[in-house]
């Protein structure tokens, strides 16, 4: 038995999850910046940089857990899917309308979720 193809919502959710992963990567200065900082007499102490980065990355991790929770990602994917369906339905209605009086903006409705 062949596996069932992924749903549109699951594809959107996996894309959002991948983008979230990129945004939640720990921050670090580049090797060039560190070399420049270490070579400068008035450069920042290595320990101060490491401490600041540790605190920043901890806050970034907390933020990521709160804002990009799997439930929130799923909800956003469902909202995107619903917007596409609404737009497709509106386009279909415009095609079926013989008077051509339906305005494009009428097909898209913004809800409280946006």
C-alpha positions as CSV (number, residue, x, y, z in Angstrom):
1,X,0.0,0.0,0.0
2,X,1.4,3.4,-1.0
3,X,1.7,6.1,1.6
4,X,-0.8,8.8,1.4
5,X,0.5,12.1,0.0
6,X,1.0,14.9,2.5
7,X,-1.9,17.4,2.9
8,X,-1.6,21.0,1.9
9,X,-1.8,22.1,5.5
10,X,1.0,19.7,6.5
11,X,3.2,21.0,3.7
12,X,2.6,24.5,4.8
13,X,3.3,23.6,8.4
14,X,6.6,21.9,7.5
15,X,7.7,24.9,5.6
16,X,6.8,27.2,8.5
17,X,8.7,24.9,10.9
18,X,11.8,24.9,8.7
19,X,11.7,28.7,8.6
20,X,11.2,28.9,12.3
21,X,14.3,26.6,12.8
22,X,16.4,29.1,10.8
23,X,15.1,32.0,12.9
24,X,15.8,30.2,16.2
25,X,19.5,29.3,15.6
26,X,21.9,30.6,18.2
27,X,23.6,33.8,17.4
28,X,27.4,34.1,17.3
29,X,29.8,36.7,15.9
30,X,31.7,35.8,12.8
31,X,35.3,34.7,12.9
32,X,36.3,37.9,11.1
33,X,34.7,40.0,13.7
34,X,36.3,38.1,16.5
35,X,39.7,38.4,14.9
36,X,39.2,42.1,14.4
37,X,38.0,42.5,18.0
38,X,40.9,40.5,19.4
39,X,43.5,42.4,17.3
40,X,42.2,45.8,18.5
41,X,43.6,47.3,21.7
42,X,40.2,48.7,22.7
43,X,38.3,45.5,21.8
44,X,35.7,43.9,24.0
45,X,36.9,41.2,26.4
46,X,36.2,37.7,25.2
47,X,34.4,36.8,28.5
48,X,32.0,39.8,28.1
49,X,31.1,38.7,24.6
50,X,30.5,35.1,25.6
51,X,28.4,36.1,28.6
52,X,26.3,38.5,26.5
53,X,25.8,35.9,23.8
54,X,24.8,33.3,26.3
55,X,22.2,35.6,27.7
56,X,21.0,36.6,24.3
57,X,20.8,33.0,23.0
58,X,18.9,32.0,26.2
59,X,16.3,34.7,25.6
60,X,16.1,33.8,21.9
61,X,15.4,30.1,22.9
62,X,12.7,31.2,25.3
63,X,11.1,33.5,22.7
64,X,11.2,30.7,20.1
65,X,9.4,28.3,22.5
66,X,6.7,30.8,23.2
67,X,6.1,32.3,19.8
68,X,6.7,29.4,17.5
69,X,5.0,26.6,19.4
70,X,3.8,23.7,17.2
71,X,0.2,24.6,17.8
72,X,0.7,28.2,16.7
73,X,2.5,27.0,13.5
74,X,-0.3,24.6,12.8
75,X,-2.9,27.4,13.3
76,X,-1.0,29.7,10.9
77,X,-0.8,26.9,8.3
78,X,-4.5,26.4,8.6
79,X,-5.2,30.1,8.2
80,X,-3.0,30.3,5.1
81,X,-4.9,27.3,3.6
82,X,-8.3,28.9,4.4
83,X,-7.2,32.2,2.7
84,X,-6.2,30.3,-0.4
85,X,-9.6,28.4,-0.4
86,X,-11.5,31.7,0.0
87,X,-9.6,33.3,-2.8
88,X,-10.1,30.4,-5.1
89,X,-13.8,30.3,-4.3
90,X,-14.1,34.1,-5.0
91,X,-12.3,33.7,-8.3
92,X,-14.7,30.8,-9.2
93,X,-17.7,33.0,-8.4
94,X,-16.3,35.8,-10.5
95,X,-15.9,33.5,-13.4
96,X,-19.5,32.3,-13.0
97,X,-20.9,35.7,-12.6
98,X,-22.3,36.8,-16.0
99,X,-22.6,40.5,-15.1
100,X,-19.0,40.8,-14.0
101,X,-20.0,43.1,-11.1
102,X,-18.3,41.2,-8.3
103,X,-15.4,43.2,-7.0
104,X,-12.2,41.2,-6.3
105,X,-12.1,42.6,-2.7
106,X,-15.5,41.0,-2.0
107,X,-14.0,37.6,-2.4
108,X,-11.4,38.0,0.3
109,X,-12.7,38.6,3.8
110,X,-10.5,39.4,6.7
111,X,-11.4,37.7,9.9
112,X,-10.4,38.3,13.5
113,X,-7.6,35.7,13.1
114,X,-5.6,38.0,10.8
